[in-house]
């Protein structure tokens, strides 16, 4: 059917559940495949400057609607987005 939007299937970068999405409109997060974390984030959740190599090898990974609604709910209840400390 020509009216249907093209769907893709992938795994959510946050919860790892498989879901269908429109690649043109899905929310994504940059993930470094070597660490499976966003560039510049440590396994302890702190931040450090992202290396150019980490950014270059990173890819956009989709986020499912359930995780997006949880993040928005968290932001609404705390009245601020989550904050992470920086790593010296």
ZANU-386630 format. One line per 4 residues: number of its first residue (from 1); their letters; for each residue x, y, z of N, C-alpha, C, O. Coordinates in steps of 0.2 Angstrom, whole numbers, padded with zeros to 4 digits. Atoms other than C-alpha are relative to their C-alpha. Last residue first. Layout:
<sites>
NUM) A) X,Y,Z,X,Y,Z,X,Y,Z,X,Y,Z; ...
</sites>
This chain:
<sites>
88) XXXX) -0006,-0005,0002,0189,0077,0178,0004,-0003,-0005,0009,0001,-0006; -0006,0004,-0003,0173,0066,0177,0006,0005,-0002,0006,0007,-0008; -0005,0000,0005,0157,0077,0175,0006,-0004,0003,0007,-0003,0010; -0006,-0004,-0002,0142,0074,0186,0005,-0001,-0006,0005,-0006,-0009
84) XXXX) -0006,0004,-0002,0126,0068,0178,0006,0004,0001,0007,0009,-0002; -0006,-0004,0001,0109,0077,0177,0006,-0005,0003,0005,-0009,0007; -0005,0003,-0004,0092,0070,0173,0007,0003,-0001,0009,0005,-0006; -0002,0006,0003,0080,0082,0166,0005,-0003,0004,0008,0000,0009
80) XXXX) -0006,-0001,0003,0071,0094,0177,0003,-0006,-0003,0001,-0012,-0001; 0000,-0007,0002,0054,0097,0185,0007,0001,-0003,0009,0007,-0004; -0005,-0003,-0004,0056,0080,0195,0001,0008,-0003,0006,0011,0000; 0001,0000,-0008,0039,0074,0191,0006,0003,0003,0005,0005,0009
76) XXXX) 0005,-0003,-0003,0039,0080,0173,-0001,0000,0008,-0003,0005,0011; -0001,-0007,0000,0056,0075,0169,-0005,0004,0003,-0004,0009,0006; -0005,-0001,-0005,0053,0057,0175,0001,0008,0000,0002,0011,0005; 0003,0000,-0006,0037,0057,0165,0005,0001,0006,0003,0005,0010
72) XXXX) 0004,-0006,-0001,0046,0062,0150,-0004,0001,0006,-0004,0006,0009; -0005,-0006,-0001,0059,0049,0152,-0004,0006,0001,-0002,0011,0005; -0003,0000,-0007,0046,0036,0155,0004,0005,0001,0004,0008,0007; 0005,-0003,-0004,0036,0042,0139,0003,-0001,0008,0001,0003,0012
68) XXXX) 0001,-0007,0001,0052,0040,0129,-0005,0003,0005,-0004,0008,0008; -0006,-0003,-0003,0056,0023,0136,-0001,0007,-0001,0001,0011,0004; 0001,0001,-0007,0038,0017,0131,0006,0003,0004,0005,0006,0009; 0004,-0004,-0003,0040,0025,0114,-0001,-0001,0007,-0002,0004,0011
64) XXXX) 0007,0002,0001,0055,0015,0109,-0004,0005,0004,-0002,0009,0008; 0003,0000,-0006,0072,0024,0107,-0007,-0002,0000,-0011,0002,-0004; 0007,-0002,-0001,0082,0021,0091,-0002,-0001,0007,0001,-0005,0011; 0004,0006,-0002,0101,0020,0090,-0007,0002,0002,-0008,0007,0005
60) XXXX) 0006,-0002,-0003,0111,0033,0080,-0004,-0006,0002,-0005,-0010,-0003; 0005,0000,0005,0129,0027,0077,-0007,0002,0004,-0007,0001,0010; 0007,0000,-0002,0145,0030,0085,-0005,0000,-0005,-0004,0003,-0010; 0002,0007,0000,0162,0026,0077,-0007,-0001,0002,-0010,-0006,0001
56) XXXX) 0000,0003,0007,0166,0044,0074,-0003,-0007,-0001,-0006,-0008,-0006; 0006,-0003,0003,0160,0050,0091,0000,-0002,-0007,-0005,-0004,-0010; 0006,0002,-0002,0172,0038,0099,-0006,0002,-0003,-0011,-0001,-0005; 0001,0006,0003,0186,0043,0088,-0006,-0004,0003,-0009,-0007,-0001
52) XXXX) 0002,0000,0007,0184,0061,0092,-0001,-0007,-0003,-0006,-0008,-0007; -0006,0000,0005,0185,0057,0110,-0003,0001,-0007,-0008,-0002,-0008; 0000,0005,0005,0170,0062,0121,0006,0001,-0004,0007,0006,-0007; 0000,-0002,0007,0174,0073,0136,0001,-0006,-0005,0005,-0010,-0004
48) XXXX) -0006,-0003,0002,0169,0065,0152,0000,0002,-0007,-0004,0000,-0010; -0002,-0002,0007,0153,0061,0160,0007,0002,0000,0010,0004,0005; -0003,-0007,0000,0147,0051,0175,0002,0002,-0007,0003,-0003,-0012; 0005,-0005,0001,0135,0036,0174,0003,0007,0000,-0001,0012,-0001
44) XXXX) 0002,-0002,-0006,0147,0023,0182,-0005,0006,-0001,-0008,0008,0004; 0004,0006,-0002,0150,0014,0165,-0003,0002,0007,-0008,-0001,0009; -0003,0005,-0003,0156,0031,0159,-0005,-0005,0002,-0011,-0004,0002; 0003,0002,-0006,0148,0043,0147,0004,-0006,0002,0006,-0011,-0002
40) XXXX) -0001,-0005,-0006,0158,0053,0134,-0003,-0003,0007,-0002,0000,0012; -0007,-0002,-0001,0151,0044,0119,0001,0005,0006,-0003,0010,0006; -0001,-0006,0004,0134,0037,0123,0007,0002,0001,0010,0001,0006; 0002,-0006,-0004,0136,0019,0130,0000,0006,-0005,0004,0006,-0010
36) XXXX) 0007,0000,0000,0137,0002,0121,-0003,0006,0005,-0008,0005,0007; 0002,0000,-0007,0156,0003,0125,-0007,-0001,0001,-0009,-0002,0007; -0005,0003,-0004,0163,-0002,0108,-0002,0000,0007,0000,-0005,0010; 0000,0008,0000,0147,0001,0099,0005,-0003,0004,0004,-0009,0006
32) XXXX) -0007,0003,0002,0147,0020,0104,-0001,-0008,0000,-0001,-0010,0006; -0003,0006,-0004,0129,0025,0105,0006,-0002,-0003,0007,-0003,-0009; -0007,0002,0002,0121,0042,0099,0003,-0005,0004,0004,-0004,0010; -0006,-0003,-0004,0103,0043,0104,0006,-0003,-0003,0006,-0009,-0006
28) XXXX) -0006,0004,-0001,0087,0042,0093,0005,0003,0005,0005,0008,0007; -0005,-0003,-0004,0069,0047,0092,0006,-0004,0001,0006,-0010,0002; -0002,0004,-0007,0060,0039,0078,0005,0005,0004,0010,0007,0001; 0003,-0004,-0006,0053,0051,0064,0002,-0003,0007,0000,0000,0012
24) XXXX) 0000,-0007,0001,0062,0046,0048,-0002,0004,0006,0000,0010,0007; -0007,-0002,-0001,0066,0028,0053,0001,0008,-0001,0006,0011,0001; -0001,-0004,0006,0047,0025,0056,0007,0003,0000,0008,0007,0005; 0000,-0007,0000,0047,0012,0070,0001,0003,-0007,0003,-0001,-0012
20) XXXX) 0000,-0003,0007,0044,-0006,0074,0000,0008,0001,-0004,0010,0005; 0006,-0003,0002,0049,-0013,0091,0001,0003,-0007,0006,0003,-0010; 0001,-0001,0008,0062,-0025,0098,-0007,0004,-0001,-0012,0002,0002; 0005,0004,0003,0066,-0023,0117,-0001,0002,-0008,0001,0008,-0010
16) XXXX) -0002,0006,0004,0083,-0018,0122,-0006,-0004,-0003,-0004,-0009,-0005; 0003,0006,-0003,0077,-0006,0136,0002,-0007,-0004,0001,-0012,-0001; 0000,0000,-0008,0088,0009,0133,-0003,-0006,0003,0001,-0009,0007; -0006,0000,-0003,0094,0007,0115,0000,0000,0008,0005,-0001,0011
12) XXXX) -0001,-0007,-0004,0078,0001,0109,0007,0000,0003,0009,-0005,0006; 0000,0001,-0007,0080,-0014,0097,0001,0007,0003,0005,0011,0001; -0007,0000,-0003,0076,-0013,0078,-0001,0000,0008,-0007,-0001,0010; 0000,0003,-0007,0062,-0015,0066,0007,0000,0003,0012,-0001,-0001
8) XXXX) -0006,0004,-0001,0059,-0003,0051,-0001,-0004,0007,-0004,-0001,0011; -0002,0002,-0007,0043,0004,0045,0007,-0004,0000,0008,-0008,-0005; -0004,0006,-0001,0040,0013,0029,0002,-0001,0007,0004,0003,0011; -0007,-0003,-0001,0025,0024,0030,0004,-0006,0001,0002,-0011,0003
4) XXXX) -0003,0002,-0006,0009,0017,0023,0007,0002,0000,0011,0003,-0005; 0001,-0004,-0005,0000,0026,0009,0004,-0001,0007,0004,0003,0011; -0005,-0006,0000,0008,0017,-0005,-0001,0005,0005,0003,0009,0006; 0004,-0006,0000,0000,0000,0000,0004,0006,0000,0009,0007,0004
</sites>
